[in-house]
């Protein structure tokens, strides 16, 4: 076998193996890729693709380690229930490992987690209970406190507690660290990690302290998390909020040995999102939001170095779990994370600009079934009706319902009726240059705001758009 450049690959580079007896045998032994399309200063930057684990993340390693340990010490018995608080990926790993073994999986998940993660968990057969992501430790709806309480009330339950479970860092000390050491030929100057539960930092830190004292552990932390500030100042600050999933905390987890950290970086949500999107567009690597935090910090570390170093970081999980968030331009704009010109008028509130091709719309001769389908796919409750690029009406859920409701006989005929038969054509419009105050009378009439710039249709503004604008405007 040769590479695309005609060179012979190094020993062990072949990805061909005899059939495995179980998908769980695919956990670990993930590949490392050198990043060549980024400015890394004097350094070489490598990234370990933990997205290649069967559950799609680095958490598969700790899930197997913690379940195996619980079985050995009798904390988990056949037919038992596994309960955990998770940002999604540990839950996926626990379900991936535990369900084939016959365990019931119950997961307490903060409500900011991506839709794809929750759908994946439920498809595996896990029971998912969503709770608030805007409350801290000690609150009855805090996800870790809820999981611990539920475990205490459930007969035969094993509370995993990845944040304090010693089998968590052990997984990285015994598998991830040795793999990196072998893949980089025993020459590693720095490892850039994030902290969710602390297992990756502590496990790798312990391993490299034994085999390579020169190796620095570097913390990549979302801005708003308390961990990087604590490393830098030794003081516990009040936690803020952040959008990145899976890393960053409002407390120091018992498994997180921050004394191992030599340097820490706080990374904004915006820089994390830009970095992970750059990773896809430049290197073809589809990674999750936390990987953007790690990559951003790793690049900063590399560019600060005055001597050549070999640095490694991670694709913590696959970006296919974030397609509706990180890789959705409209979601980024709604979160205030996209580079977008601000005008100080109603244009700033139009989430899906018609000029930019973002408007979901129908034509007057499209069927009501088509309109309904576009509302569902676009996650909107009303659609502009355009005829030759000209706005001729608005159709919303109540318009469709009023038209199709009635006896079963003839229902499908009613769904086949044209949009023009149900739409509202008497339109009250606003001009793009008007201010927010112009919206209130529109919403008082239970209408959606229709925004024009002169004679050109710009887009719609809903109550949610206004609330979102007020939330992100400081």
Helices and strands as residue ranges (DSSP letters): G 23-26, E 32-34, E 44-49, G 50-52, H 59-73, E 81-86, H 89-98, G 99-101, E 104-110, H 115-124, E 127-131, H 143-153, E 157-159, H 166-171, I 172-176, H 177-183, E 190-193, H 199-211, E 216-222, H 227-233, G 258-260, E 261-267, H 269-283, H 289-304, E 310-315, G 319-321, H 329-334, G 346-349, E 361-362, H 368-378, E 382-387, E 390-396, H 397-404, H 411-415, G 419-421, E 429-431, H 437-444, E 449-453, E 456-461, H 463-472
